[in-house]
Amino acid sequence: MQGKILPIAESHVGHAYNVQRELMSQGIRVEVDDRSEKVGLKIREADMQKIPYMMVIGDKEIKNNSIAVRRRKKGNRREMNVDQLLEEFRGQL
């Protein structure tokens, strides 16, 4: 698993699945954590599972058509669109 998409609330789940479809169509292995848990718990669990990328989606990200990306251990959280994220994944391969 290369990444986990973490929607903040149930209203963000649809957009999370759209992003997943886009990434998977490019060969990126991602899954959506659509449980109704708090985002902090989802991040902690993904970190413990050693998932390299965590992609958080909330109202701001939907409005800007972007994703807030966290890297495991680095914890940096920056906003990027799907194309930028794909470029970053390609750079890791």
N, C-alpha and C positions, 0 to 999 in steps of 0.2 A: 504494500500500500504506500503510495507516494504522498497522499494528502487526504485530509478529512475536511469536509465542508460543514461548518457549524452555524446554522441559522440561530439567531438570537431568540426569536419568537415564532409561533406557529404561522403567523402571517408572512414570514420570510422563507418558508419551506419550499414553496413553488419556485421561487427564484433560485434557491439552492439547487434544486433538481435540474433547472435549465442550465446552470453553470456546470453541473456534473456531466450532463449530456455533451456540452461543448468540449469539455476537457477529455472525456472518454473517447469522443470521436477522433481526437488527435493522439490517442494511445496512452493517455495519462491515467494511472490507476488511482481513482478517488472514490470515496463514499461519503454519503450525507448522514450526519448524526441528527436525526429529526426527533429525538426524544425531547420531552418537555422538561428537561433538566436545565439548571442555570448554566450559562456559557462558561463560567469559571470552572465548573466541574467538568464540562466537556473538554476544555483545554487541558486541564490537569490529567484527565484520563488519556487523552491523545498523546500527551507528553510521556506518560508512563508506558504507553504502547510503542513509544519511539517512532511516532509518525513524524516525518520530516517537515511537512507543511500543514498548517492549520489555517483554513480560510473562513473568516468570520463574515457573516452577512446580516446586516440590519437595515434599518430605514435609510440611513445615510448612503450605504452602499447601493441599495436599490435605486435611490434617487440619482446617484452619480454613475450608475451602471458599472460598478466596480466591485472589488473584493478587498477586505482588510486581511493582509497576509502576515502570519506569524511563522517564524522559523524555529524549530526545536532548538533548545539551548540558547539560541541567540535572542529569542524573545522580541526581536524587532517587529514592530507592527506598522506596516505601510500600506497605503491604498494603491491598488493598481487595477487595470482592466484585464480582461481574460487574455487578450493578445500579449500583453506584457508578461503575464504569468506564464503563458506558454513559452515565451522566449527564455524565461528564467529556468523552466523545466528542461528545455533543450540544452541550455548551458550546463546543466548538472549531469546530463547523460554522457 
